[in-house]
């Protein structure tokens, strides 16, 4: 979970962003020390996406570059 501190806490200053475990984030939010930051979608329109093989490794083209596809 990604959070933003609303006031100074033992592990973060006001305005600082941090990635914490879900249970830690829920406690900080309940106590008013932080708010959750919603993650944006990783795929925007007209963004390059790396193609992956079935085993999860990136596809390499004939020239040694990582193959990508443009999503509209």
CHARMM-style PDB file with segment names, atoms N, HN, CA, C and O in Angstrom:
ATOM      1  N   UNK     1       0.853  -1.168   0.000  1.00  0.00      PROA
ATOM      2  CA  UNK     1       0.000   0.000   0.000  1.00  0.00      PROA
ATOM      3  C   UNK     1       0.901   1.233   0.000  1.00  0.00      PROA
ATOM      4  O   UNK     1       1.892   1.289   0.728  1.00  0.00      PROA
ATOM      5  N   UNK     2       0.552   2.211  -0.815  1.00  0.00      PROA
ATOM      6  HN  UNK     2      -0.253   2.166  -1.407  1.00  0.00      PROA
ATOM      7  CA  UNK     2       1.303   3.462  -0.842  1.00  0.00      PROA
ATOM      8  C   UNK     2       0.511   4.511  -0.072  1.00  0.00      PROA
ATOM      9  O   UNK     2      -0.690   4.678  -0.282  1.00  0.00      PROA
ATOM     10  N   UNK     3       1.204   5.219   0.828  1.00  0.00      PROA
ATOM     11  HN  UNK     3       2.180   5.083   0.999  1.00  0.00      PROA
ATOM     12  CA  UNK     3       0.548   6.225   1.661  1.00  0.00      PROA
ATOM     13  C   UNK     3       1.297   7.544   1.582  1.00  0.00      PROA
ATOM     14  O   UNK     3       2.450   7.602   1.154  1.00  0.00      PROA
ATOM     15  N   UNK     4       0.613   8.602   2.005  1.00  0.00      PROA
ATOM     16  HN  UNK     4      -0.323   8.555   2.353  1.00  0.00      PROA
ATOM     17  CA  UNK     4       1.229   9.918   2.159  1.00  0.00      PROA
ATOM     18  C   UNK     4       0.951  10.359   3.586  1.00  0.00      PROA
ATOM     19  O   UNK     4      -0.198  10.376   4.028  1.00  0.00      PROA
ATOM     20  N   UNK     5       2.012  10.717   4.303  1.00  0.00      PROA
ATOM     21  HN  UNK     5       2.945  10.704   3.944  1.00  0.00      PROA
ATOM     22  CA  UNK     5       1.870  11.134   5.693  1.00  0.00      PROA
ATOM     23  C   UNK     5       1.206  12.504   5.774  1.00  0.00      PROA
ATOM     24  O   UNK     5       1.603  13.434   5.071  1.00  0.00      PROA
ATOM     25  N   UNK     6       0.194  12.627   6.631  1.00  0.00      PROA
ATOM     26  HN  UNK     6      -0.129  11.872   7.201  1.00  0.00      PROA
ATOM     27  CA  UNK     6      -0.514  13.888   6.839  1.00  0.00      PROA
ATOM     28  C   UNK     6       0.096  14.699   7.971  1.00  0.00      PROA
ATOM     29  O   UNK     6      -0.057  15.920   8.021  1.00  0.00      PROA
ATOM     30  N   UNK     7       0.788  14.019   8.879  1.00  0.00      PROA
ATOM     31  HN  UNK     7       0.912  13.027   8.839  1.00  0.00      PROA
ATOM     32  CA  UNK     7       1.512  14.685   9.962  1.00  0.00      PROA
ATOM     33  C   UNK     7       2.717  13.840  10.325  1.00  0.00      PROA
ATOM     34  O   UNK     7       2.799  12.673   9.940  1.00  0.00      PROA
ATOM     35  N   UNK     8       3.652  14.418  11.062  1.00  0.00      PROA
ATOM     36  HN  UNK     8       3.585  15.366  11.375  1.00  0.00      PROA
ATOM     37  CA  UNK     8       4.873  13.707  11.421  1.00  0.00      PROA
ATOM     38  C   UNK     8       4.558  12.428  12.192  1.00  0.00      PROA
ATOM     39  O   UNK     8       3.722  12.422  13.096  1.00  0.00      PROA
ATOM     40  N   UNK     9       5.234  11.358  11.825  1.00  0.00      PROA
ATOM     41  HN  UNK     9       5.914  11.362  11.091  1.00  0.00      PROA
ATOM     42  CA  UNK     9       5.091  10.057  12.473  1.00  0.00      PROA
ATOM     43  C   UNK     9       6.502   9.515  12.725  1.00  0.00      PROA
ATOM     44  O   UNK     9       7.470  10.060  12.194  1.00  0.00      PROA
ATOM     45  N   UNK    10       6.634   8.466  13.517  1.00  0.00      PROA
ATOM     46  HN  UNK    10       5.848   8.023  13.949  1.00  0.00      PROA
ATOM     47  CA  UNK    10       7.973   7.936  13.803  1.00  0.00      PROA
ATOM     48  C   UNK    10       8.769   7.531  12.559  1.00  0.00      PROA
ATOM     49  O   UNK    10       9.994   7.646  12.554  1.00  0.00      PROA
ATOM     50  N   UNK    11       8.100   7.064  11.515  1.00  0.00      PROA
ATOM     51  HN  UNK    11       7.105   6.971  11.519  1.00  0.00      PROA
ATOM     52  CA  UNK    11       8.824   6.603  10.328  1.00  0.00      PROA
ATOM     53  C   UNK    11       8.670   7.508   9.114  1.00  0.00      PROA
ATOM     54  O   UNK    11       9.093   7.139   8.018  1.00  0.00      PROA
ATOM     55  N   UNK    12       8.071   8.688   9.284  1.00  0.00      PROA
ATOM     56  HN  UNK    12       7.727   8.987  10.174  1.00  0.00      PROA
ATOM     57  CA  UNK    12       7.912   9.583   8.147  1.00  0.00      PROA
ATOM     58  C   UNK    12       7.508  10.981   8.557  1.00  0.00      PROA
ATOM     59  O   UNK    12       6.837  11.183   9.569  1.00  0.00      PROA
ATOM     60  N   UNK    13       7.924  11.932   7.760  1.00  0.00      PROA
ATOM     61  HN  UNK    13       8.470  11.767   6.938  1.00  0.00      PROA
ATOM     62  CA  UNK    13       7.581  13.336   7.992  1.00  0.00      PROA
ATOM     63  C   UNK    13       6.337  13.705   7.192  1.00  0.00      PROA
ATOM     64  O   UNK    13       5.965  13.009   6.247  1.00  0.00      PROA
ATOM     65  N   UNK    14       5.700  14.804   7.579  1.00  0.00      PROA
ATOM     66  HN  UNK    14       6.002  15.370   8.347  1.00  0.00      PROA
ATOM     67  CA  UNK    14       4.502  15.289   6.893  1.00  0.00      PROA
ATOM     68  C   UNK    14       4.802  15.509   5.413  1.00  0.00      PROA
ATOM     69  O   UNK    14       5.804  16.133   5.061  1.00  0.00      PROA
ATOM     70  N   UNK    15       3.919  14.989   4.544  1.00  0.00      PROA
ATOM     71  HN  UNK    15       3.106  14.482   4.830  1.00  0.00      PROA
ATOM     72  CA  UNK    15       4.067  15.154   3.106  1.00  0.00      PROA
ATOM     73  C   UNK    15       4.885  14.074   2.426  1.00  0.00      PROA
ATOM     74  O   UNK    15       4.881  13.979   1.199  1.00  0.00      PROA
ATOM     75  N   UNK    16       5.585  13.261   3.196  1.00  0.00      PROA
ATOM     76  HN  UNK    16       5.589  13.338   4.193  1.00  0.00      PROA
ATOM     77  CA  UNK    16       6.418  12.205   2.631  1.00  0.00      PROA
ATOM     78  C   UNK    16       5.554  11.043   2.149  1.00  0.00      PROA
ATOM     79  O   UNK    16       4.556  10.703   2.785  1.00  0.00      PROA
ATOM     80  N   UNK    17       5.935  10.436   1.029  1.00  0.00      PROA
ATOM     81  HN  UNK    17       6.745  10.713   0.513  1.00  0.00      PROA
ATOM     82  CA  UNK    17       5.236   9.263   0.513  1.00  0.00      PROA
ATOM     83  C   UNK    17       6.039   8.026   0.883  1.00  0.00      PROA
ATOM     84  O   UNK    17       7.269   8.058   0.915  1.00  0.00      PROA
ATOM     85  N   UNK    18       5.327   6.926   1.165  1.00  0.00      PROA
ATOM     86  HN  UNK    18       4.328   6.900   1.139  1.00  0.00      PROA
ATOM     87  CA  UNK    18       5.994   5.685   1.548  1.00  0.00      PROA
ATOM     88  C   UNK    18       5.167   4.491   1.115  1.00  0.00      PROA
ATOM     89  O   UNK    18       3.947   4.574   0.975  1.00  0.00      PROA
ATOM     90  N   UNK    19       5.852   3.384   0.906  1.00  0.00      PROA
ATOM     91  HN  UNK    19       6.843   3.316   1.019  1.00  0.00      PROA
ATOM     92  CA  UNK    19       5.180   2.115   0.632  1.00  0.00      PROA
ATOM     93  C   UNK    19       5.296   1.278   1.894  1.00  0.00      PROA
ATOM     94  O   UNK    19       6.399   0.994   2.361  1.00  0.00      PROA
ATOM     95  N   UNK    20       4.152   0.883   2.445  1.00  0.00      PROA
ATOM     96  HN  UNK    20       3.256   1.113   2.066  1.00  0.00      PROA
ATOM     97  CA  UNK    20       4.113   0.125   3.696  1.00  0.00      PROA
ATOM     98  C   UNK    20       3.247  -1.117   3.512  1.00  0.00      PROA
ATOM     99  O   UNK    20       2.516  -1.240   2.529  1.00  0.00      PROA
ATOM    100  N   UNK    21       3.340  -2.034   4.473  1.00  0.00      PROA
ATOM    101  HN  UNK    21       3.934  -1.934   5.271  1.00  0.00      PROA
ATOM    102  CA  UNK    21       2.473  -3.204   4.475  1.00  0.00      PROA
ATOM    103  C   UNK    21       1.027  -2.749   4.655  1.00  0.00      PROA
ATOM    104  O   UNK    21       0.775  -1.695   5.237  1.00  0.00      PROA
ATOM    105  N   UNK    22       0.083  -3.537   4.159  1.00  0.00      PROA
ATOM    106  HN  UNK    22       0.288  -4.394   3.686  1.00  0.00      PROA
ATOM    107  CA  UNK    22      -1.333  -3.172   4.237  1.00  0.00      PROA
ATOM    108  C   UNK    22      -1.790  -2.936   5.673  1.00  0.00      PROA
ATOM    109  O   UNK    22      -2.496  -1.966   5.948  1.00  0.00      PROA
ATOM    110  N   UNK    23      -1.390  -3.823   6.595  1.00  0.00      PROA
ATOM    111  HN  UNK    23      -0.816  -4.611   6.371  1.00  0.00      PROA
ATOM    112  CA  UNK    23      -1.854  -3.664   7.976  1.00  0.00      PROA
ATOM    113  C   UNK    23      -1.269  -2.413   8.634  1.00  0.00      PROA
ATOM    114  O   UNK    23      -1.938  -1.770   9.442  1.00  0.00      PROA
ATOM    115  N   UNK    24      -0.019  -2.064   8.290  1.00  0.00      PROA
ATOM    116  HN  UNK    24       0.525  -2.587   7.633  1.00  0.00      PROA
ATOM    117  CA  UNK    24       0.582  -0.837   8.822  1.00  0.00      PROA
ATOM    118  C   UNK    24      -0.142   0.391   8.278  1.00  0.00      PROA
ATOM    119  O   UNK    24      -0.429   1.332   9.017  1.00  0.00      PROA
ATOM    120  N   UNK    25      -0.435   0.369   6.978  1.00  0.00      PROA
ATOM    121  HN  UNK    25      -0.201  -0.396   6.378  1.00  0.00      PROA
ATOM    122  CA  UNK    25      -1.127   1.488   6.350  1.00  0.00      PROA
ATOM    123  C   UNK    25      -2.510   1.708   6.931  1.00  0.00      PROA
ATOM    124  O   UNK    25      -2.924   2.847   7.147  1.00  0.00      PROA
ATOM    125  N   UNK    26      -3.233   0.612   7.186  1.00  0.00      PROA
ATOM    126  HN  UNK    26      -2.896  -0.313   7.010  1.00  0.00      PROA
ATOM    127  CA  UNK    26      -4.577   0.730   7.757  1.00  0.00      PROA
ATOM    128  C   UNK    26      -4.537   1.355   9.144  1.00  0.00      PROA
ATOM    129  O   UNK    26      -5.409   2.152   9.490  1.00  0.00      PROA
ATOM    130  N   UNK    27      -3.529   1.000   9.942  1.00  0.00      PROA
ATOM    131  HN  UNK    27      -2.820   0.353   9.661  1.00  0.00      PROA
ATOM    132  CA  UNK    27      -3.397   1.583  11.283  1.00  0.00      PROA
ATOM    133  C   UNK    27      -3.078   3.069  11.185  1.00  0.00      PROA
ATOM    134  O   UNK    27      -3.681   3.878  11.891  1.00  0.00      PROA
ATOM    135  N   UNK    28      -2.133   3.440  10.313  1.00  0.00      PROA
ATOM    136  HN  UNK    28      -1.644   2.784   9.739  1.00  0.00      PROA
ATOM    137  CA  UNK    28      -1.774   4.851  10.158  1.00  0.00      PROA
ATOM    138  C   UNK    28      -2.959   5.676   9.658  1.00  0.00      PROA
ATOM    139  O   UNK    28      -3.151   6.812  10.092  1.00  0.00      PROA
ATOM    140  N   UNK    29      -3.749   5.111   8.752  1.00  0.00      PROA
ATOM    141  HN  UNK    29      -3.593   4.188   8.400  1.00  0.00      PROA
ATOM    142  CA  UNK    29      -4.934   5.809   8.244  1.00  0.00      PROA
ATOM    143  C   UNK    29      -5.978   5.951   9.344  1.00  0.00      PROA
ATOM    144  O   UNK    29      -6.579   7.015   9.495  1.00  0.00      PROA
ATOM    145  N   UNK    30      -6.200   4.882  10.115  1.00  0.00      PROA
ATOM    146  HN  UNK    30      -5.712   4.017   9.992  1.00  0.00      PROA
ATOM    147  CA  UNK    30      -7.192   4.918  11.195  1.00  0.00      PROA
ATOM    148  C   UNK    30      -6.823   5.934  12.270  1.00  0.00      PROA
ATOM    149  O   UNK    30      -7.701   6.567  12.855  1.00  0.00      PROA
ATOM    150  N   UNK    31      -5.519   6.092  12.533  1.00  0.00      PROA
ATOM    151  HN  UNK    31      -4.806   5.578  12.057  1.00  0.00      PROA
ATOM    152  CA  UNK    31      -5.064   7.045  13.547  1.00  0.00      PROA
ATOM    153  C   UNK    31      -4.938   8.469  13.003  1.00  0.00      PROA
ATOM    154  O   UNK    31      -4.658   9.395  13.765  1.00  0.00      PROA
ATOM    155  N   UNK    32      -5.141   8.654  11.703  1.00  0.00      PROA
ATOM    156  HN  UNK    32      -5.368   7.902  11.084  1.00  0.00      PROA
ATOM    157  CA  UNK    32      -5.096   9.986  11.114  1.00  0.00      PROA
ATOM    158  C   UNK    32      -3.705  10.469  10.754  1.00  0.00      PROA
ATOM    159  O   UNK    32      -3.506  11.659  10.508  1.00  0.00      PROA
ATOM    160  N   UNK    33      -2.736   9.556  10.719  1.00  0.00      PROA
ATOM    161  HN  UNK    33      -2.898   8.590  10.919  1.00  0.00      PROA
ATOM    162  CA  UNK    33      -1.375   9.948  10.374  1.00  0.00      PROA
ATOM    163  C   UNK    33      -1.127   9.959   8.869  1.00  0.00      PROA
ATOM    164  O   UNK    33      -0.188  10.604   8.403  1.00  0.00      PROA
ATOM    165  N   UNK    34      -1.959   9.249   8.102  1.00  0.00      PROA
ATOM    166  HN  UNK    34      -2.722   8.725   8.481  1.00  0.00      PROA
ATOM    167  CA  UNK    34      -1.686   9.115   6.674  1.00  0.00      PROA
ATOM    168  C   UNK    34      -2.982   8.935   5.898  1.00  0.00      PROA
ATOM    169  O   UNK    34      -4.046   8.681   6.462  1.00  0.00      PROA
ATOM    170  N   UNK    35      -2.849   9.078   4.569  1.00  0.00      PROA
ATOM    171  HN  UNK    35      -1.985   9.285   4.111  1.00  0.00      PROA
ATOM    172  CA  UNK    35      -3.954   8.749   3.672  1.00  0.00      PROA
ATOM    173  C   UNK    35      -3.395   7.857   2.576  1.00  0.00      PROA
ATOM    174  O   UNK    35      -2.216   7.935   2.232  1.00  0.00      PROA
ATOM    175  N   UNK    36      -4.264   7.005   2.030  1.00  0.00      PROA
ATOM    176  HN  UNK    36      -5.222   6.941   2.310  1.00  0.00      PROA
ATOM    177  CA  UNK    36      -3.831   6.076   0.991  1.00  0.00      PROA
ATOM    178  C   UNK    36      -3.735   6.798  -0.343  1.00  0.00      PROA
ATOM    179  O   UNK    36      -4.578   7.631  -0.674  1.00  0.00      PROA
ATOM    180  N   UNK    37      -2.707   6.471  -1.097  1.00  0.00      PROA
ATOM    181  HN  UNK    37      -2.022   5.794  -0.828  1.00  0.00      PROA
ATOM    182  CA  UNK    37      -2.541   7.006  -2.443  1.00  0.00      PROA
ATOM    183  C   UNK    37      -2.971   5.913  -3.405  1.00  0.00      PROA
ATOM    184  O   UNK    37      -2.407   4.818  -3.405  1.00  0.00      PROA
ATOM    185  N   UNK    38      -3.965   6.210  -4.220  1.00  0.00      PROA
ATOM    186  HN  UNK    38      -4.422   7.099  -4.219  1.00  0.00      PROA
ATOM    187  CA  UNK    38      -4.442   5.242  -5.206  1.00  0.00      PROA
ATOM    188  C   UNK    38      -3.460   5.206  -6.366  1.00  0.00      PROA
ATOM    189  O   UNK    38      -3.081   6.250  -6.897  1.00  0.00      PROA
ATOM    190  N   UNK    39      -3.052   4.016  -6.755  1.00  0.00      PROA
ATOM    191  HN  UNK    39      -3.360   3.168  -6.323  1.00  0.00      PROA
ATOM    192  CA  UNK    39      -2.137   3.866  -7.869  1.00  0.00      PROA
ATOM    193  C   UNK    39      -2.894   4.040  -9.172  1.00  0.00      PROA
ATOM    194  O   UNK    39      -4.000   3.524  -9.335  1.00  0.00      PROA
ATOM    195  N   UNK    40      -2.292   4.768 -10.094  1.00  0.00      PROA
ATOM    196  HN  UNK    40      -1.394   5.187  -9.962  1.00  0.00      PROA
ATOM    197  CA  UNK    40      -2.911   4.997 -11.395  1.00  0.00      PROA
ATOM    198  C   UNK    40      -2.743   3.756 -12.257  1.00  0.00      PROA
ATOM    199  O   UNK    40      -1.866   2.927 -12.014  1.00  0.00      PROA
ATOM    200  N   UNK    41      -3.582   3.644 -13.249  1.00  0.00      PROA
ATOM    201  HN  UNK    41      -4.294   4.317 -13.447  1.00  0.00      PROA
ATOM    202  CA  UNK    41      -3.485   2.529 -14.184  1.00  0.00      PROA
ATOM    203  C   UNK    41      -2.130   2.555 -14.869  1.00  0.00      PROA
ATOM    204  O   UNK    41      -1.657   3.617 -15.275  1.00  0.00      PROA
ATOM    205  N   UNK    42      -1.507   1.404 -14.999  1.00  0.00      PROA
ATOM    206  HN  UNK    42      -1.891   0.541 -14.670  1.00  0.00      PROA
ATOM    207  CA  UNK    42      -0.183   1.346 -15.608  1.00  0.00      PROA
ATOM    208  C   UNK    42      -0.232   1.471 -17.129  1.00  0.00      PROA
ATOM    209  O   UNK    42       0.805   1.654 -17.767  1.00  0.00      PROA
ATOM    210  N   UNK    43      -1.420   1.374 -17.715  1.00  0.00      PROA
ATOM    211  HN  UNK    43      -2.263   1.226 -17.198  1.00  0.00      PROA
ATOM    212  CA  UNK    43      -1.550   1.464 -19.168  1.00  0.00      PROA
ATOM    213  C   UNK    43      -2.340   2.713 -19.519  1.00  0.00      PROA
ATOM    214  O   UNK    43      -3.541   2.789 -19.257  1.00  0.00      PROA
ATOM    215  N   UNK    44      -1.669   3.689 -20.111  1.00  0.00      PROA
ATOM    216  HN  UNK    44      -0.694   3.628 -20.324  1.00  0.00      PROA
ATOM    217  CA  UNK    44      -2.323   4.888 -20.620  1.00  0.00      PROA
ATOM    218  C   UNK    44      -2.524   4.719 -22.118  1.00  0.00      PROA
ATOM    219  O   UNK    44      -1.873   3.885 -22.747  1.00  0.00      PROA
ATOM    220  N   UNK    45      -3.422   5.506 -22.686  1.00  0.00      PROA
ATOM    221  HN  UNK    45      -3.951   6.184 -22.175  1.00  0.00      PROA
ATOM    222  CA  UNK    45      -3.605   5.435 -24.131  1.00  0.00      PROA
ATOM    223  C   UNK    45      -2.333   5.897 -24.821  1.00  0.00      PROA
ATOM    224  O   UNK    45      -1.645   6.804 -24.353  1.00  0.00      PROA
ATOM    225  N   UNK    46      -2.036   5.260 -25.933  1.00  0.00      PROA
ATOM    226  HN  UNK    46      -2.595   4.523 -26.313  1.00  0.00      PROA
ATOM    227  CA  UNK    46      -0.837   5.504 -26.740  1.00  0.00      PROA
ATOM    228  C   UNK    46       0.444   5.387 -25.918  1.00  0.00      PROA
ATOM    229  O   UNK    46       1.350   6.210 -26.042  1.00  0.00      PROA
ATOM    230  N   UNK    47       0.507   4.361 -25.081  1.00  0.00      PROA
ATOM    231  HN  UNK    47      -0.229   3.692 -24.979  1.00  0.00      PROA
ATOM    232  CA  UNK    47       1.705   4.106 -24.284  1.00  0.00      PROA
ATOM    233  C   UNK    47       2.379   2.842 -24.805  1.00  0.00      PROA
ATOM    234  O   UNK    47       1.696   1.898 -25.204  1.00  0.00      PROA
ATOM    235  N   UNK    48       3.707   2.812 -24.807  1.00  0.00      PROA
ATOM    236  HN  UNK    48       4.261   3.579 -24.484  1.00  0.00      PROA
ATOM    237  CA  UNK    48       4.434   1.626 -25.239  1.00  0.00      PROA
ATOM    238  C   UNK    48       4.371   0.563 -24.158  1.00  0.00      PROA
ATOM    239  O   UNK    48       4.567   0.847 -22.977  1.00  0.00      PROA
ATOM    240  N   UNK    49       4.095  -0.665 -24.576  1.00  0.00      PROA
ATOM    241  HN  UNK    49       3.936  -0.896 -25.536  1.00  0.00      PROA
ATOM    242  CA  UNK    49       4.043  -1.790 -23.654  1.00  0.00      PROA
ATOM    243  C   UNK    49       5.058  -2.820 -24.125  1.00  0.00      PROA
ATOM    244  O   UNK    49       5.103  -3.145 -25.311  1.00  0.00      PROA
ATOM    245  N   UNK    50       5.865  -3.332 -23.224  1.00  0.00      PROA
ATOM    246  HN  UNK    50       5.829  -3.068 -22.260  1.00  0.00      PROA
ATOM    247  CA  UNK    50       6.852  -4.342 -23.566  1.00  0.00      PROA
ATOM    248  C   UNK    50       6.164  -5.686 -23.751  1.00  0.00      PROA
ATOM    249  O   UNK    50       5.379  -6.114 -22.906  1.00  0.00      PROA
ATOM    250  N   UNK    51       6.464  -6.344 -24.858  1.00  0.00      PROA
ATOM    251  HN  UNK    51       7.103  -5.996 -25.545  1.00  0.00      PROA
ATOM    252  CA  UNK    51       5.923  -7.672 -25.113  1.00  0.00      PROA
ATOM    253  C   UNK    51       6.696  -8.692 -24.294  1.00  0.00      PROA
ATOM    254  O   UNK    51       7.914  -8.585 -24.149  1.00  0.00      PROA
ATOM    255  N   UNK    52       5.988  -9.687 -23.754  1.00  0.00      PROA
ATOM    256  HN  UNK    52       4.998  -9.775 -23.872  1.00  0.00      PROA
ATOM    257  CA  UNK    52       6.623 -10.713 -22.935  1.00  0.00      PROA
ATOM    258  C   UNK    52       6.397 -12.090 -23.534  1.00  0.00      PROA
ATOM    259  O   UNK    52       5.343 -12.365 -24.107  1.00  0.00      PROA
ATOM    260  N   UNK    53       7.412 -12.966 -23.396  1.00  0.00      PROA
ATOM    261  HN  UNK    53       8.269 -12.743 -22.932  1.00  0.00      PROA
ATOM    262  CA  UNK    53       7.271 -14.372 -23.766  1.00  0.00      PROA
ATOM    263  C   UNK    53       6.409 -15.068 -22.729  1.00  0.00      PROA
ATOM    264  O   UNK    53       6.068 -14.479 -21.704  1.00  0.00      PROA
ATOM    265  N   UNK    54       6.053 -16.330 -22.994  1.00  0.00      PROA
ATOM    266  HN  UNK    54       6.330 -16.808 -23.827  1.00  0.00      PROA
ATOM    267  CA  UNK    54       5.233 -17.089 -22.057  1.00  0.00      PROA
ATOM    268  C   UNK    54       5.913 -17.271 -20.702  1.00  0.00      PROA
ATOM    269  O   UNK    54       5.229 -17.409 -19.688  1.00  0.00      PROA
ATOM    270  N   UNK    55       7.256 -17.273 -20.668  1.00  0.00      PROA
ATOM    271  HN  UNK    55       7.811 -17.161 -21.492  1.00  0.00      PROA
ATOM    272  CA  UNK    55       7.966 -17.433 -19.400  1.00  0.00      PROA
ATOM    273  C   UNK    55       8.191 -16.101 -18.677  1.00  0.00      PROA
ATOM    274  O   UNK    55       8.820 -16.075 -17.620  1.00  0.00      PROA
ATOM    275  N   UNK    56       7.687 -14.998 -19.234  1.00  0.00      PROA
ATOM    276  HN  UNK    56       7.176 -15.019 -20.094  1.00  0.00      PROA
ATOM    277  CA  UNK    56       7.785 -13.697 -18.579  1.00  0.00      PROA
ATOM    278  C   UNK    56       8.976 -12.858 -18.995  1.00  0.00      PROA
ATOM    279  O   UNK    56       9.082 -11.703 -18.581  1.00  0.00      PROA
ATOM    280  N   UNK    57       9.878 -13.402 -19.806  1.00  0.00      PROA
ATOM    281  HN  UNK    57       9.791 -14.340 -20.143  1.00  0.00      PROA
ATOM    282  CA  UNK    57      11.032 -12.628 -20.255  1.00  0.00      PROA
ATOM    283  C   UNK    57      10.630 -11.747 -21.435  1.00  0.00      PROA
ATOM    284  O   UNK    57       9.730 -12.112 -22.192  1.00  0.00      PROA
ATOM    285  N   UNK    58      11.278 -10.595 -21.607  1.00  0.00      PROA
ATOM    286  HN  UNK    58      12.009 -10.298 -20.992  1.00  0.00      PROA
ATOM    287  CA  UNK    58      10.903  -9.694 -22.704  1.00  0.00      PROA
ATOM    288  C   UNK    58      11.257 -10.283 -24.070  1.00  0.00      PROA
ATOM    289  O   UNK    58      12.229 -11.025 -24.203  1.00  0.00      PROA
ATOM    290  N   UNK    59      10.459  -9.944 -25.078  1.00  0.00      PROA
ATOM    291  HN  UNK    59       9.669  -9.340 -24.970  1.00  0.00      PROA
ATOM    292  CA  UNK    59      10.711 -10.379 -26.449  1.00  0.00      PROA
ATOM    293  C   UNK    59      11.798  -9.486 -27.033  1.00  0.00      PROA
ATOM    294  O   UNK    59      11.714  -8.261 -26.945  1.00  0.00      PROA
ATOM    295  N   UNK    60      12.821 -10.100 -27.630  1.00  0.00      PROA
ATOM    296  HN  UNK    60      12.890 -11.095 -27.701  1.00  0.00      PROA
ATOM    297  CA  UNK    60      13.930  -9.368 -28.243  1.00  0.00      PROA
ATOM    298  C   UNK    60      13.781  -9.473 -29.759  1.00  0.00      PROA
ATOM    299  O   UNK    60      13.606 -10.570 -30.291  1.00  0.00      PROA
ATOM    300  N   UNK    61      13.851  -8.318 -30.468  1.00  0.00      PROA
ATOM    301  HN  UNK    61      13.993  -7.427 -30.036  1.00  0.00      PROA
ATOM    302  CA  UNK    61      13.700  -8.344 -31.924  1.00  0.00      PROA
ATOM    303  C   UNK    61      15.010  -8.737 -32.601  1.00  0.00      PROA
ATOM    304  O   UNK    61      15.994  -9.035 -31.925  1.00  0.00      PROA
ATOM    305  N   UNK    62      15.025  -8.739 -33.942  1.00  0.00      PROA
ATOM    306  HN  UNK    62      14.226  -8.496 -34.491  1.00  0.00      PROA
ATOM    307  CA  UNK    62      16.193  -9.172 -34.711  1.00  0.00      PROA
ATOM    308  C   UNK    62      17.419  -8.291 -34.492  1.00  0.00      PROA
ATOM    309  O   UNK    62      18.541  -8.723 -34.756  1.00  0.00      PROA
ATOM    310  N   UNK    63      17.223  -7.070 -34.015  1.00  0.00      PROA
ATOM    311  HN  UNK    63      16.311  -6.719 -33.800  1.00  0.00      PROA
ATOM    312  CA  UNK    63      18.324  -6.136 -33.847  1.00  0.00      PROA
ATOM    313  C   UNK    63      18.793  -6.030 -32.396  1.00  0.00      PROA
ATOM    314  O   UNK    63      19.625  -5.179 -32.080  1.00  0.00      PROA
ATOM    315  N   UNK    64      18.274  -6.875 -31.519  1.00  0.00      PROA
ATOM    316  HN  UNK    64      17.598  -7.565 -31.776  1.00  0.00      PROA
ATOM    317  CA  UNK    64      18.707  -6.890 -30.125  1.00  0.00      PROA
ATOM    318  C   UNK    64      17.973  -5.919 -29.225  1.00  0.00      PROA
ATOM    319  O   UNK    64      18.363  -5.731 -28.072  1.00  0.00      PROA
ATOM    320  N   UNK    65      16.916  -5.296 -29.729  1.00  0.00      PROA
ATOM    321  HN  UNK    65      16.599  -5.448 -30.665  1.00  0.00      PROA
ATOM    322  CA  UNK    65      16.135  -4.356 -28.920  1.00  0.00      PROA
ATOM    323  C   UNK    65      14.929  -5.063 -28.317  1.00  0.00      PROA
ATOM    324  O   UNK    65      14.465  -6.079 -28.834  1.00  0.00      PROA
ATOM    325  N   UNK    66      14.433  -4.516 -27.226  1.00  0.00      PROA
ATOM    326  HN  UNK    66      14.810  -3.691 -26.805  1.00  0.00      PROA
ATOM    327  CA  UNK    66      13.227  -5.051 -26.601  1.00  0.00      PROA
ATOM    328  C   UNK    66      12.031  -4.659 -27.459  1.00  0.00      PROA
ATOM    329  O   UNK    66      11.835  -3.482 -27.760  1.00  0.00      PROA
ATOM    330  N   UNK    67      11.227  -5.655 -27.853  1.00  0.00      PROA
ATOM    331  HN  UNK    67      11.386  -6.612 -27.608  1.00  0.00      PROA
ATOM    332  CA  UNK    67      10.062  -5.410 -28.704  1.00  0.00      PROA
ATOM    333  C   UNK    67       8.955  -4.756 -27.894  1.00  0.00      PROA
ATOM    334  O   UNK    67       8.669  -5.166 -26.769  1.00  0.00      PROA
ATOM    335  N   UNK    68       8.334  -3.736 -28.475  1.00  0.00      PROA
ATOM    336  HN  UNK    68       8.566  -3.403 -29.389  1.00  0.00      PROA
ATOM    337  CA  UNK    68       7.244  -3.029 -27.809  1.00  0.00      PROA
ATOM    338  C   UNK    68       6.086  -2.851 -28.771  1.00  0.00      PROA
ATOM    339  O   UNK    68       6.269  -2.873 -29.988  1.00  0.00      PROA
ATOM    340  N   UNK    69       4.902  -2.675 -28.225  1.00  0.00      PROA
ATOM    341  HN  UNK    69       4.754  -2.658 -27.237  1.00  0.00      PROA
ATOM    342  CA  UNK    69       3.709  -2.420 -29.026  1.00  0.00      PROA
ATOM    343  C   UNK    69       3.085  -1.129 -28.510  1.00  0.00      PROA
ATOM    344  O   UNK    69       3.100  -0.869 -27.306  1.00  0.00      PROA
ATOM    345  N   UNK    70       2.537  -0.317 -29.415  1.00  0.00      PROA
ATOM    346  HN  UNK    70       2.524  -0.528 -30.392  1.00  0.00      PROA
ATOM    347  CA  UNK    70       1.885   0.932 -29.026  1.00  0.00      PROA
ATOM    348  C   UNK    70       0.391   0.678 -28.920  1.00  0.00      PROA
ATOM    349  O   UNK    70      -0.228   0.198 -29.869  1.00  0.00      PROA
ATOM    350  N   UNK    71      -0.192   0.999 -27.768  1.00  0.00      PROA
ATOM    351  HN  UNK    71       0.311   1.389 -26.997  1.00  0.00      PROA
ATOM    352  CA  UNK    71      -1.618   0.822 -27.529  1.00  0.00      PROA
ATOM    353  C   UNK    71      -2.308   2.151 -27.758  1.00  0.00      PROA
ATOM    354  O   UNK    71      -1.885   3.175 -27.222  1.00  0.00      PROA
ATOM    355  N   UNK    72      -3.366   2.141 -28.549  1.00  0.00      PROA
ATOM    356  HN  UNK    72      -3.710   1.309 -28.984  1.00  0.00      PROA
ATOM    357  CA  UNK    72      -4.124   3.379 -28.797  1.00  0.00      PROA
ATOM    358  C   UNK    72      -5.367   3.419 -27.989  1.00  0.00      PROA
ATOM    359  OT1 UNK    72      -6.126   4.385 -28.070  1.00  0.00      PROA
TER     360      UNK     72
END
